[in-house]
Amino acid sequence: MSTAMEKQKTKETQPSTEEILADKERIFEAIRNSPFLNRKHQEAAEYLSKIKPPFPWDEECPQNEE
């Protein structure tokens, strides 16, 4: 059973929803500029540039439906 002091301590250490929402733009910017994600996007772009048409995902949707 936790005491009142322990409950107060957990309330102080956990950020509130308002604090998180206030920092959301900073968090989004940090994610967009993440070196890991930038490297993964670069690897994906290199992989996609090597794929020759017809692309496998184009077979799912017929092009000439008119």
N, C-alpha and C positions, 0 to 999 in steps of 0.2 A: 504494500500500500504506500503510495507516495505522499509525502507531506506537502503542505502548502508552499514551503520554500522551494521544493523540487519542481512543483508545477509552475511557480513563478519563473524559475530559472529556464525551463524549457520554453516558456512563452517568450522570454527575452532573446533566446538564441535562434529561434525559428523566424525567418522573415515573413512578414505578413503579405497577403495578396496585393495590397496597394503598393508595397515597396517593390515587389517583383514587377508589377505592371509599369511602375514609374521607370524602371531600368530596362524595359523590354527593347527599346531601340538600341541601347548600348549592347545588349545581349545579342540581338539580331546581327548587328554590325560585326561583333566578334566572331559569330558563326560564319558569316559571309567571307570574312577575311582569314578564316582558319587555314593554316598551311596544309593540314591534312586534306581538307575538302578541295582546296585548290589543286593539290597533287592528284587526287582522285578524278577531278573533272578533266585535268590534262590527260591522264591515262585513258579515260573514256573517249575523249575527242580523238586521240591517236588511234585507238582501236576502231572506232567508227569510220575513220578516214581510210582504213585498210579494207573494209568490207566492200565487196563489189556488188553492184545491183544484179539481179533482183534481191531485195532485202527480204529476209525471212518474215518480217512482220507485215510486209505488203501482201503476202499471200492470203492473209486473213481477211482482207478487205478488197474485193474485186474493184479494179480501177474503171472498167468500162461498163458501168451500169447506168444506162440512159434509157 
